[in-house]
Amino acid sequence: MRAGHQGTGPGPITPDGCAVELYSRLSLGAEPDIIAAAVPPGASILELGCGVGRMTHPLLERGFTVTAVDESAEMLERVRGARTVHASIEDLDLGETFDVVLLASFLVHTADIEVRRGLLRTCTRHLADGGRVLIQREGAGYHTNLPRERVDPSGYTVRIASSEPVADGVNSVFAEYVFPDATWTQTFRARPLTRQQFEDALAEAGLRVDKYLTEDGIWVRAAATGAEAPTTREED
């Protein structure tokens, strides 16, 4: 288990506190459509931190070729139809490049700055000429106005119970997922980033913001510094 991370509930728990069975149950929103609209049709995608394939499977259905990477073998066992790679993201070097590199699940907010640098270097290392990196950021207020919760239409409740400072620029977040038949919790550490801090981190890795894809700024398309704009469904 990574320092400051913990998970409880039925089934295997990954090193960052994620429960495999929980993520197999969680629903997915508009993310696959956001991604599909922002990249060329049929693009090759390197998905970093794929988990159980919640994003992988809808992307495959939309005609993309996906290489799915995760550090948890138990998570990867749930992925179907994609090439899978069992590895730590920050150490990954496949020796090949992709049209799109996907870094979702707020991974860019990892508490460890050196790990974040490794994640972004992995994105840059695997990006084809003219390719794009899609990154999911925390929304404004993610760490404030707590506790807060939402009830999913399928009947479970997600509750962000607390976010407390534990180190310089790092918060410990406690989340609960309550289903009719089971409850899971996750404790993890996250580093909030202002938009400028986020863009500075990209620049350090040789990336720049190409476009904020959603009004809330959560989904971002980034490019290698100096790269030209792509042709996408969104822009056709």
Secondary structure, DSSP 8 states (H G I E B T S, - for coil): --TT-EEESSS-B-TTS-BHHHHHH----SHHHHHHHHS-TT-EEEEES-TTSTTHHHHHHTT-EEEEEES-HHHHTT--SSEEEES-GGG---S--EEEEEE-TTGGGBS-HHHHHHHHHHHHHTEEEEEEEEEE---TTTTSS-SEEEE-TTS-EEEEEEEEEEETTEEEEEEEEE-SS-EEEEEEEE----HHHHHHHHHHTTEEEEEE-STTS-EEEEEETT------TTT-
